[in-house]
Amino acid sequence: MSNFLLQYSMFHDVFFPAQDSKAEGGSQDLSLRRSVTFFPNPKLDLAKANLAVFDLETTGLDSDSDRIVEIGALKICNGKVLGEFETLVDPQRDFPIEAQKVSGITPDMLVGKPNIAEVLPDFLKFIDGCILVAHNASFDMSFIRNNANRLGIDLQWPSFCTLKLARELLPDLERKTLDVLAEHYGLSFEARHRSIGDVKVTVGVLEQLMQNEGSYLSSWKDMEPFWV
């Protein structure tokens, strides 16, 4: 549609060598790479935008050396849930006990689960045409981008951060963790530190922020201070 504000091209038709499925994370030495991109029109009305609110659980905090063990996401538009994505991921490496205690995910739960080379293409299909949203999005986006890079994908994807949004819109709230924001807005967790549980609360926080303190934010351009 010529008047459709969302202009993007997801997969560029660039051919590249097949990856060795046994190699963790794929090859870093691809002679040709894929470009996966999405560029929303700055005038895009956020009420009409598809958003993919997502959360990761990982083996640690370093997106270079640690790996993803769970991805959860909800696709929403104007308050309506359009789809759900949830999967455990085999990190193909040790899973430190400290990280297990945070999420409650244990190595036996990951046996037989797909690795990131299998999961990431499905996740990219799920988010096609969506703006990504996460709480502390710089953390989650660094893992997504680094894993994409290891798989030979140059990922340029729009995202914004509900933590940044809360810092701007709730200056009097001492802390802006997801737990504190959930309490502030009277939200409850189905499962804290499991991806889809955290995603559902992030969706609730986002809706409250945008309907109340952030009601003046109407376009994608308005969200620029919160981009990641």
C-alpha positions in Angstrom: 0.0 0.0 0.0 1.5 3.3 -1.1 0.2 5.2 1.9 1.5 2.6 4.4 3.9 4.4 6.7 6.0 1.4 7.6 8.7 1.0 5.0 11.2 -1.8 5.4 13.1 -4.5 3.8 13.9 -7.5 5.9 16.0 -10.1 4.1 18.2 -8.8 1.4 18.8 -11.4 -1.3 22.4 -12.0 -0.5 23.7 -15.6 -0.9 26.2 -16.9 1.6 27.9 -20.3 2.3 25.9 -22.9 4.2 26.8 -23.0 7.9 28.2 -26.0 9.6 25.3 -27.0 12.0 27.8 -28.6 14.4 29.8 -25.4 14.8 28.6 -23.4 17.8 27.3 -20.0 16.7 28.1 -20.6 13.0 31.1 -19.4 11.1 32.5 -15.9 11.6 34.4 -16.1 8.3 31.6 -15.9 5.8 32.8 -14.3 2.6 29.3 -12.9 2.0 26.8 -12.0 4.7 23.1 -11.3 5.0 21.8 -7.9 5.9 18.6 -8.0 8.0 17.1 -4.5 8.3 14.0 -2.6 9.2 13.5 1.1 9.0 10.2 2.5 10.4 9.0 5.8 9.0 9.6 8.5 11.6 6.0 9.6 11.3 4.7 6.1 12.2 1.8 6.3 14.6 2.8 4.2 17.6 -0.9 3.2 18.1 -0.8 1.5 14.7 2.7 0.1 15.1 3.5 -3.6 15.6 5.7 -4.0 18.7 7.6 -7.1 19.7 8.2 -6.9 23.5 10.9 -9.5 24.3 13.2 -10.7 27.0 16.2 -13.1 27.2 17.6 -15.4 29.8 21.3 -15.9 29.4 24.3 -17.8 30.9 25.8 -14.5 32.1 26.1 -10.8 31.5 28.7 -10.7 28.7 27.2 -10.8 25.3 30.5 -11.8 23.8 31.3 -14.8 25.9 27.9 -15.7 27.3 25.0 -17.3 25.5 21.2 -17.2 25.3 19.2 -19.9 27.1 15.7 -18.6 26.6 13.8 -16.1 24.4 10.3 -14.9 25.1 8.3 -12.3 23.1 4.8 -11.0 22.6 3.8 -9.2 19.4 1.3 -6.4 20.2 -0.5 -3.6 18.4 -2.6 -1.0 20.2 -2.9 -3.2 23.3 -3.9 -6.4 21.4 -1.6 -9.5 21.5 -1.0 -10.7 18.0 1.4 -13.5 18.7 3.7 -15.2 21.2 7.2 -16.6 20.8 8.8 -18.7 23.6 11.6 -21.2 23.5 14.5 -22.5 25.5 17.8 -22.5 23.8 20.7 -25.0 24.1 23.7 -22.7 24.9 26.2 -25.4 23.8 28.4 -24.6 26.7 28.5 -24.6 30.5 25.6 -22.9 32.3 27.0 -21.4 35.6 25.1 -22.2 38.7 24.7 -18.5 39.5 22.8 -17.9 36.3 20.7 -21.0 36.9 19.6 -19.6 40.3 18.5 -16.3 38.8 16.2 -17.9 36.1 15.4 -21.3 37.6 16.4 -22.8 34.3 18.7 -25.9 34.7 20.9 -27.7 32.3 18.6 -30.7 32.2 15.8 -28.4 30.9 18.0 -27.5 27.9 18.8 -31.1 26.8 17.4 -31.6 23.3 16.4 -27.9 22.8 17.4 -26.1 19.6 20.6 -24.1 19.5 20.7 -20.4 18.6 21.5 -21.1 15.0 18.1 -22.8 14.7 16.2 -20.4 16.9 17.3 -17.0 15.7 16.0 -17.3 12.2 12.5 -18.1 13.6 12.8 -15.2 16.0 13.6 -12.8 13.1 10.6 -14.1 11.2 8.4 -13.5 14.3 9.6 -9.9 14.7 9.3 -9.1 10.9 7.7 -5.6 10.7 7.9 -5.0 14.4 9.7 -2.5 16.6 11.5 -4.3 19.4 11.0 -3.3 23.0 12.7 -4.6 26.1 13.4 -3.5 29.7 17.1 -2.6 29.7 17.1 -3.2 26.0 20.8 -2.5 25.6 21.5 -5.8 27.3 19.1 -7.9 25.3 19.9 -6.2 22.0 23.6 -6.8 22.5 22.9 -10.5 22.8 20.6 -10.5 19.7 23.1 -8.5 17.6 26.2 -10.5 18.6 24.4 -13.8 18.0 23.3 -12.6 14.6 26.8 -11.5 13.8 28.2 -14.9 14.7 25.7 -16.4 12.3 26.8 -14.1 9.4 23.9 -11.7 9.8 24.3 -7.9 9.9 21.3 -6.9 12.0 20.0 -3.3 11.9 16.7 -3.3 13.9 14.8 -0.5 15.6 14.3 -0.9 19.4 13.5 1.1 22.4 13.9 0.7 26.1 11.2 0.8 28.8 13.9 1.4 31.4 15.0 4.6 29.6 11.3 5.5 29.2 10.7 5.0 33.0 13.7 7.1 33.9 12.4 10.0 31.8 8.7 9.7 32.8 9.0 8.7 36.5 11.8 10.8 37.8 10.5 10.7 41.4 10.5 6.9 41.5 13.8 6.0 43.2 14.4 2.8 41.2 13.1 1.7 37.9 13.7 -2.1 38.0 10.9 -4.3 36.5 10.0 -5.4 40.1 9.6 -1.8 41.3 7.6 -0.7 38.2 5.4 -3.7 38.6 4.6 -2.8 42.2 4.2 0.9 41.2 1.5 -0.1 38.6 0.0 -3.0 40.5 1.2 -5.7 38.2 2.1 -9.2 39.1 4.5 -11.7 37.6 3.5 -15.2 36.4 7.2 -16.2 36.7 9.9 -13.7 37.5 13.2 -14.1 35.6 11.5 -16.4 33.0 11.4 -14.7 29.6 7.6 -14.8 28.9 6.7 -13.9 32.5 9.0 -10.8 32.4 7.7 -9.9 28.9 4.1 -9.8 30.1 4.9 -7.4 32.9 7.0 -5.3 30.5 4.0 -5.1 28.3 1.9 -3.9 31.2 4.5 -1.3 32.3 4.8 0.0 28.7 1.0 0.3 28.4 0.8 2.2 31.7 3.7 4.6 30.8 2.3 5.3 27.3 -1.3 5.8 28.5 -0.4 8.1 31.4 2.9 9.9 31.8 3.9 9.3 28.2 0.6 10.1 26.5 2.3 12.9 24.6 4.5 10.3 22.8 2.6 9.5 19.6 5.1 8.8 16.8 8.3 6.7 16.3 10.3 9.9 16.1 9.0 10.9 19.5 10.6 7.8 20.9 14.1 8.7 19.7 15.5 9.5 23.2 14.6 5.9 24.2 16.0 4.2 21.1 18.7 1.5 21.6 
